[in-house]
């Protein structure tokens, strides 16, 4: 017999037990990442789990934001007081489920019902699953009536061959340009070194701040250090910082990445722009250096997240749709998927025009997105 519980901290759950549900695509729902995201001063996290005996059948975090910290809502949720379910905001989101398909459906239904009770107790009138994968959206819509909208596209370099040479073959007509970016860096006098995050927090934080300022996303330096230190505390063994250094070993820039299962997750980069040399430092630190590192460590996919899709596609990424899904409360059982098909298609067309490639026609045929 299964049981649904709500826990106040991920520390209350055995790390290996939780992570047994998280495949390669779900680093942002792994125990270590979630532990580093616990910020009671920012949002109240709760971990809802469905278990049977000592095993987990389903699990998810949820986040209750005070109004002053709440991220902007997607239009499909604009009229709701929501509890955010899954990743906190802006990250790949899919359901963590164990067992065969029929068992997964049953466990998901129980999980969502538990979430609905929790949300109602907080005075919320909807559950929001943001940046949800198509498969998870369809599974949810097969159980409950869902309001959904296409949210964005996430980029992943799928390098099944696992080598830098197999990556080059992904580039097609773009390979000469990318080879030039590698050569330009190699001839610049700069080089890439690697180190764990714990060794780089203090030196890298100011450079991340410089880059955020450059793109109008300024954040207090103390806040950047706090964020990085939390990740180092919980994820250091999974971390690699790709340090761009000059001939004297001085830090010019760096990129933080985390390995999870067979994937490497590109996280955040920072540079001292007074010392860069126009040698494609960013692309070498975020793409080419990591891809060589992946070859050495048996990793075959590089997760690049949302935004800037054209640059990512030109460097071998494929784009996958992600969705915002809303379940109004009180919960009603029964399949259903309501969305503005014209608006979703317009966004998909905009992504296609910007990216100029990298989109699988079948995956982006939105009329096929129906309840499972």
Residue pairs with C-beta under 8 A, 6 or more apart in sequence:
1 52
2 50
2 51
2 52
2 57
2 107
2 110
3 50
3 51
3 52
4 48
4 49
4 50
4 110
4 111
4 113
4 114
5 48
5 49
5 51
6 46
6 47
6 48
6 114
6 118
7 13
7 46
7 47
7 48
7 49
8 45
8 46
8 47
9 38
9 45
9 47
10 18
10 31
10 34
10 35
10 38
10 45
10 47
10 61
11 35
12 47
13 31
13 47
13 49
13 59
15 31
15 32
17 54
17 55
17 56
18 30
18 31
18 56
18 59
19 30
19 31
20 56
20 98
21 56
21 58
21 59
21 96
21 97
21 98
22 29
22 30
22 31
22 96
22 260
23 261
24 260
24 261
24 262
24 263
24 301
25 92
25 94
25 133
25 263
26 92
26 94
26 96
26 260
27 33
27 92
27 258
27 260
27 261
27 263
27 265
27 303
28 87
28 91
28 92
28 93
28 265
29 60
29 61
29 86
29 87
29 93
29 94
29 96
30 260
32 234
32 235
32 238
33 231
33 234
33 235
33 258
34 45
34 47
34 61
35 234
36 230
36 231
36 233
36 234
36 235
37 45
37 88
37 230
38 45
42 65
42 69
43 63
43 64
43 65
43 66
43 69
43 88
44 63
44 64
45 61
45 62
45 63
46 61
46 62
46 63
46 64
46 118
47 59
47 60
47 61
47 62
48 59
48 60
48 61
48 62
48 111
48 114
48 115
48 118
49 56
49 58
49 59
50 56
50 57
50 58
50 59
50 107
50 110
50 111
50 114
51 57
55 98
56 96
56 98
57 97
57 98
57 99
57 103
57 107
57 110
58 95
58 96
58 97
58 98
58 104
58 107
58 108
58 110
58 111
59 96
59 111
60 85
60 86
60 95
60 96
60 111
60 115
61 85
61 86
61 87
61 88
62 83
62 84
62 85
62 86
62 115
62 118
62 119
62 127
63 83
63 84
63 88
63 89
64 83
64 84
64 122
64 124
65 71
65 84
71 89
71 90
73 80
73 82
73 128
74 128
74 130
74 149
74 151
74 324
75 149
76 147
76 148
76 149
76 324
76 325
76 326
76 339
77 126
77 128
77 324
77 326
80 124
80 125
80 126
80 128
80 326
80 328
81 123
81 124
81 125
81 126
82 119
82 124
82 125
82 126
82 127
82 128
82 326
83 115
83 118
83 119
83 122
83 124
83 126
83 127
83 128
84 128
84 130
85 115
85 127
85 128
85 129
86 93
86 94
86 95
86 129
86 130
86 131
86 132
87 93
87 130
87 131
89 130
89 131
90 130
90 131
90 306
91 131
91 305
92 131
92 133
92 154
92 303
92 305
92 322
93 129
93 130
93 131
93 132
93 133
93 136
93 322
94 132
94 133
94 135
94 136
95 104
95 108
95 111
95 136
95 139
95 140
97 103
97 104
97 107
97 108
98 104
98 107
99 107
104 139
105 139
105 142
105 143
108 139
108 140
108 143
109 143
109 333
112 127
112 140
112 143
112 144
112 327
112 331
113 331
115 127
116 127
116 327
116 329
116 330
116 331
119 125
119 126
119 127
119 329
120 329
120 330
124 329
125 328
125 329
126 326
126 327
126 328
126 329
127 326
127 327
127 329
128 324
128 325
128 326
129 136
129 137
129 140
129 323
129 324
129 325
129 326
129 327
130 151
130 324
130 325
131 151
131 152
131 154
131 306
131 322
131 323
131 324
132 140
132 151
132 322
132 323
132 324
132 325
133 320
133 322
133 323
134 320
134 321
134 322
134 323
134 363
134 369
135 372
137 146
137 148
137 323
137 325
137 337
137 369
138 337
138 369
138 370
138 371
138 372
139 372
140 146
140 325
140 327
141 148
141 325
141 335
141 336
141 337
141 370
141 371
141 372
142 335
142 371
142 372
143 333
143 335
144 327
144 331
144 332
144 333
144 334
144 335
144 336
145 327
145 328
145 332
145 334
145 335
145 336
145 337
145 338
146 325
146 326
146 327
146 336
146 337
146 338
146 371
147 325
147 326
147 327
147 328
147 338
147 339
148 323
148 324
148 325
148 326
148 337
148 338
148 339
149 323
149 324
149 339
149 340
149 343
149 344
150 321
150 323
150 339
150 343
150 344
150 347
150 348
150 366
151 321
151 322
151 323
151 324
152 306
152 307
152 321
152 322
152 351
153 306
153 309
153 319
153 320
153 321
153 322
153 351
153 355
153 359
154 303
154 304
154 305
154 306
154 319
154 320
154 322
155 303
155 304
155 305
155 306
155 309
155 312
155 313
155 317
155 318
155 319
155 320
155 358
156 263
156 301
156 302
156 303
156 304
156 317
156 318
156 320
157 167
157 170
157 287
157 291
157 301
157 302
157 304
157 312
157 315
157 316
157 317
157 318
158 170
158 300
158 301
158 318
159 166
159 167
159 170
159 291
159 294
159 300
159 301
159 302
159 316
160 166
160 300
161 167
161 169
161 300
162 294
162 295
162 298
162 299
162 300
163 295
164 288
164 291
164 292
164 295
167 291
167 316
168 175
168 178
168 179
169 175
170 316
171 178
171 315
171 316
174 314
174 315
174 316
177 314
178 283
178 288
178 315
181 280
181 283
181 284
181 288
182 280
182 284
182 288
184 279
184 280
185 279
185 280
185 281
185 284
185 288
187 279
188 277
188 279
189 246
189 247
189 277
190 244
190 245
190 246
190 252
190 277
190 279
190 281
191 244
191 245
192 242
192 243
192 244
192 245
192 284
192 285
192 289
193 242
193 243
193 245
194 240
194 241
194 242
194 243
194 293
195 240
195 241
195 243
196 232
196 236
196 237
196 239
196 240
196 241
197 228
197 231
197 232
197 235
197 236
197 239
197 241
197 256
198 232
198 236
198 239
199 241
200 241
200 243
200 254
200 256
201 225
201 228
201 229
201 232
202 225
203 251
203 254
204 228
204 241
204 251
204 254
204 256
204 270
205 221
205 224
205 225
205 228
205 270
206 221
206 270
207 251
207 253
207 254
207 270
207 271
207 272
208 224
208 228
208 268
208 269
208 270
209 218
209 219
209 221
209 224
209 270
210 270
210 271
210 272
210 273
211 269
211 270
211 271
212 218
212 219
212 224
212 270
214 273
228 256
231 239
231 256
232 239
235 258
238 258
238 259
238 260
239 256
239 257
239 258
240 256
240 257
240 258
240 259
240 264
240 290
240 293
241 254
241 255
241 256
241 257
242 254
242 255
242 257
242 285
242 286
242 289
242 290
242 293
243 251
243 253
243 254
244 251
244 252
244 253
244 254
244 271
244 281
244 284
244 285
245 251
245 252
246 252
246 275
250 275
251 272
252 271
252 272
252 275
252 276
252 281
253 269
253 270
253 271
253 272
253 276
253 281
253 282
253 285
254 269
254 270
254 271
254 285
255 266
255 267
255 268
255 269
255 282
255 285
255 286
255 289
255 290
256 267
256 268
256 269
257 264
257 265
257 266
257 267
257 290
258 264
258 265
258 267
259 265
259 297
259 299
262 298
262 299
262 300
262 301
263 299
263 300
263 301
263 302
263 303
264 290
264 293
264 294
264 299
264 301
264 302
264 303
265 303
266 286
266 290
266 302
266 303
266 304
266 305
269 282
269 285
269 286
271 281
271 282
283 315
286 304
287 302
287 315
290 302
291 302
293 299
294 300
294 302
302 317
304 312
304 317
306 322
309 317
309 319
309 351
309 354
309 355
309 358
310 354
310 355
310 356
312 319
312 355
312 358
313 319
313 355
313 356
313 357
313 358
314 357
317 358
318 358
318 359
318 360
319 351
319 355
319 358
319 359
319 364
320 363
321 348
321 363
321 364
321 366
335 371
336 371
337 369
337 370
337 371
341 366
341 367
344 366
345 366
348 364
348 366
351 359
352 359
352 364
362 368
